[in-house]
Amino acid sequence: MQVAILYAIVVLIWGSTWLAITYQIGVVAEEVSVAYRFALGSVSLFIYAALSRRKVRIPWNSYGYVVLMGALMFSVSYLFVYHGAAYIPSGLVAVIFSLIVVTNALFERVFFKTRFESRLLLASLLGVIGVGLIFWPEISNFSLQDQAMMGVLLVTMSVLVASLGNMTAIINTNRGLPVVAVNAHAMAWGALFSAAVAVLFGRPFNFLFEFEYIASLAYLSVFGSAIAFGCYLALLRTIGSTRASYSSVLFPIVALLISTFVEDYQWSTMAVSGIVFIIAGNWLALSKRKGM
């Protein structure tokens, strides 16, 4: 039951961040917005730790992987996907990012000698097909030009970097480091890394004093970062990175449900078929585990 609750929280929150991120792109540079997001997420976690009397000290012999996790998961992967989304349709971004299930399985095999599970690979295939069906009208009109190729490359790099970040998270959780402490420190380093990239490329540290930007930033920082990543790392520890990352295949469903009410999204037979594929893949990926 605990796994089911954690999984649901991750899917619902990250599925809704697709809409929130759209309010972050525009006036404020992507690097700066990412720095703001994870700086606030880190502060939220440190405040929570202080109020709940949780220890946030990280042993020095483990700190290197925490810094690396921050750079990969909370900075570079987001910078790639924010920039890549400017060149290609959001549906194609969703399809490419759903491949993180496959890259996690591959990297777990390389770094931790974890054996491949055929049911997980089949579940991944069903999930990717499902996401592709949902966004097929958007993808079918896509033209592979120079800028589009750049977008595909950037989002693909985001998947690889995020997956490597997952591997560092596994190392940190395997060492018994507290999830709140790890995320608090890693997000702080991710924010610093994004800020350094912003300075390197001459991005202005401006701020948009409008309700949409401030509200979406607060939501992304507290819910999309502090809470969701805490639940996600708990899932990594419990069911492994491949099964945990299958949640990414479910994000578009939540995003479209929200879009149905907010943006009057019209459902099609193909979209419903895509959801059937995703649900089948989700059952296949998770049914083996007890406690769901």
C-alpha positions in Angstrom: 0.0 0.0 0.0 2.8 2.4 0.8 4.4 1.8 -2.6 1.0 2.5 -4.3 0.6 5.8 -2.4 4.2 7.0 -3.3 3.7 6.0 -6.9 0.4 7.8 -7.1 1.9 11.0 -5.6 4.8 11.0 -8.1 2.5 10.4 -11.1 -0.1 13.0 -10.0 2.4 15.7 -9.2 4.8 15.3 -12.1 1.9 14.7 -14.5 0.6 18.2 -13.5 4.0 19.9 -13.7 3.8 19.9 -17.5 1.3 22.7 -17.3 3.2 24.6 -14.6 6.5 24.5 -16.6 4.8 26.3 -19.5 4.5 29.4 -17.3 8.2 29.3 -16.5 9.4 29.6 -20.1 9.6 33.0 -21.8 10.8 36.1 -19.9 13.1 34.4 -17.4 16.0 32.3 -18.9 15.6 28.6 -18.5 18.9 28.3 -16.5 17.7 30.9 -14.1 14.2 29.4 -13.7 15.8 26.0 -13.0 18.1 27.6 -10.4 15.2 29.4 -8.7 13.1 26.1 -8.7 15.7 23.9 -7.0 17.0 26.6 -4.6 13.5 27.0 -3.3 13.0 23.2 -3.2 16.2 22.9 -1.2 15.2 25.6 1.2 11.8 23.9 1.7 13.5 20.6 2.5 15.9 22.2 5.0 13.0 23.9 6.7 11.0 20.7 6.8 14.0 18.8 8.3 14.5 21.5 11.0 10.8 21.4 12.0 10.7 17.6 12.1 14.1 17.4 13.7 15.6 15.3 11.0 19.3 15.0 10.5 20.6 16.6 7.3 24.3 16.0 7.7 25.9 14.0 4.9 29.2 12.1 5.6 32.1 13.6 3.6 32.9 10.2 2.1 29.5 10.2 0.5 29.2 13.8 -0.4 30.7 13.5 -3.9 27.8 11.4 -5.2 25.3 13.8 -3.6 26.9 16.7 -5.6 27.0 14.6 -8.7 23.3 13.7 -8.2 22.5 17.4 -7.9 24.3 18.3 -11.1 22.7 15.5 -13.1 19.2 15.2 -11.7 18.5 18.8 -10.6 20.3 20.8 -13.2 21.8 19.4 -16.5 18.8 17.1 -17.3 16.3 19.9 -16.8 18.4 22.4 -18.8 18.5 19.9 -21.7 14.7 19.3 -21.7 13.8 23.0 -21.2 15.9 24.0 -24.2 14.9 20.9 -26.3 11.2 21.6 -25.7 11.6 24.9 -27.6 12.3 23.1 -30.8 9.9 20.1 -30.9 6.3 19.4 -29.9 5.6 18.6 -26.3 4.1 15.2 -27.4 7.4 14.2 -28.9 9.2 15.3 -25.7 6.9 13.0 -23.7 7.6 10.1 -26.0 11.4 10.5 -25.9 11.4 11.0 -22.1 9.4 7.9 -21.6 12.4 6.0 -22.9 14.1 6.6 -19.5 12.5 3.3 -18.4 14.8 1.6 -21.0 17.9 3.6 -20.2 17.5 3.0 -16.4 17.3 -0.8 -17.1 20.5 -0.6 -19.3 22.4 1.5 -16.8 21.4 -0.7 -13.9 22.8 -3.6 -15.9 26.0 -1.8 -16.6 26.7 -0.3 -13.1 25.0 -2.7 -10.7 24.9 -6.0 -12.8 21.2 -6.1 -12.4 19.6 -8.7 -14.8 17.2 -7.6 -17.5 13.6 -8.6 -16.9 11.8 -9.4 -20.1 8.4 -8.3 -18.6 9.9 -4.8 -17.9 11.2 -4.4 -21.4 7.8 -5.5 -22.8 6.1 -3.1 -20.4 8.4 -0.3 -21.6 7.5 -1.0 -25.2 3.8 -0.9 -24.4 4.3 2.3 -22.5 6.2 4.1 -25.3 3.7 2.9 -27.9 0.9 4.2 -25.7 2.4 7.6 -25.3 3.1 7.7 -29.1 -0.6 6.9 -29.8 -1.8 9.7 -27.4 0.4 12.3 -29.1 0.3 10.9 -32.7 -1.6 13.8 -34.2 1.1 16.2 -32.9 4.0 13.9 -33.9 2.6 13.0 -37.4 2.9 16.7 -38.4 6.4 16.9 -37.2 9.1 17.8 -39.8 12.7 16.7 -39.0 14.6 19.8 -39.9 17.9 21.2 -38.4 16.2 22.9 -35.4 14.0 19.9 -34.8 17.0 17.6 -34.9 18.6 19.8 -32.2 15.5 19.4 -30.1 15.4 15.6 -30.4 19.2 15.5 -29.5 18.7 17.8 -26.5 15.8 15.8 -25.0 17.6 12.6 -25.7 20.6 13.9 -23.8 18.2 14.9 -21.0 17.0 11.3 -20.7 20.5 9.9 -20.6 21.6 12.5 -18.0 18.5 12.0 -15.8 19.0 8.2 -16.0 22.7 8.6 -14.8 21.3 10.8 -12.1 19.0 7.9 -11.1 22.1 5.7 -10.8 23.8 8.2 -8.4 20.5 8.3 -6.4 20.6 4.5 -6.1 24.2 4.7 -4.8 23.1 7.3 -2.2 20.1 5.3 -1.1 22.1 2.0 -1.0 24.5 3.7 1.4 21.5 4.4 3.7 21.6 8.2 3.4 18.3 9.9 4.4 16.2 10.8 1.5 15.3 14.3 2.8 19.0 15.1 3.5 20.2 13.8 0.2 17.6 15.8 -1.8 18.1 19.0 0.3 21.8 19.0 -0.4 21.6 17.8 -4.0 19.0 20.4 -5.0 21.1 23.1 -3.5 24.1 22.0 -5.7 21.8 21.6 -8.7 20.6 25.2 -8.2 24.2 26.4 -7.9 25.2 24.5 -11.0 22.3 26.0 -13.0 23.2 29.5 -11.7 26.8 29.0 -12.8 25.7 28.0 -16.3 23.5 31.1 -16.4 26.5 33.3 -15.5 28.7 31.5 -18.0 26.2 32.2 -20.8 25.5 35.7 -19.7 21.8 35.1 -18.7 20.3 37.9 -16.6 19.0 37.0 -13.1 15.7 38.7 -13.6 12.3 37.7 -12.1 8.8 37.9 -13.4 6.5 39.4 -10.8 3.3 38.0 -12.3 0.9 35.5 -10.5 1.3 32.8 -13.1 5.1 32.7 -12.9 5.2 33.0 -9.1 2.5 30.4 -8.5 4.0 27.9 -11.0 7.4 28.4 -9.5 6.1 27.7 -6.0 4.3 24.6 -7.1 7.3 23.3 -9.0 9.6 24.0 -6.1 7.6 22.6 -3.2 5.4 19.9 -4.9 7.3 19.1 -8.1 10.7 19.1 -6.4 10.7 18.7 -2.6 7.7 16.4 -2.3 7.8 14.5 -5.6 11.5 13.8 -5.6 11.3 12.6 -2.0 8.6 10.1 -3.0 10.5 9.1 -6.1 13.8 8.3 -4.2 11.7 6.3 -1.7 10.4 4.3 -4.7 13.9 3.8 -6.1 14.9 2.2 -2.8 11.8 0.0 -2.6 11.1 -1.1 -6.2 14.2 -0.1 -8.2 14.8 2.6 -10.7 13.3 0.8 -13.8 9.9 0.3 -12.1 10.0 3.7 -10.4 10.8 5.4 -13.7 7.8 3.7 -15.4 5.8 6.5 -13.7 7.1 8.8 -16.5 4.9 6.9 -19.0 1.8 7.8 -16.9 2.6 11.6 -16.7 0.9 12.4 -20.1 -2.4 10.8 -18.9 -2.5 13.2 -15.9 -1.5 16.1 -18.1 -4.2 15.4 -20.6 -6.9 15.0 -17.9 -5.9 18.4 -16.6 -5.9 19.8 -20.2 -9.4 18.4 -20.6 -10.7 20.8 -18.0 -8.3 23.7 -18.4 -7.8 23.8 -22.1 -10.8 21.8 -23.4 -8.8 18.9 -24.8 -10.8 16.7 -27.1 -10.3 13.0 -26.6 -9.8 10.7 -29.7 -10.0 7.0 -30.2 -6.3 6.9 -30.7 -5.7 8.7 -27.4 -7.9 6.2 -25.5 -6.1 3.3 -27.2 -2.8 4.8 -26.0 -4.1 4.9 -22.4 -5.1 1.2 -22.7 -1.5 0.4 -23.8 0.0 2.4 -21.0 -2.3 0.8 -18.3 -1.4 -2.7 -19.7 2.3 -1.8 -19.5 1.9 -0.4 -16.0 0.2 -3.5 -14.8 2.9 -5.7 -16.4 5.7 -3.6 -14.9 4.3 -3.5 -11.3 2.1 -6.5 -10.8 5.0 -8.7 -9.9 5.7 -6.7 -6.8 3.7 -7.3 -3.6 2.3 -4.5 -1.6 0.8 -2.5 -4.4 
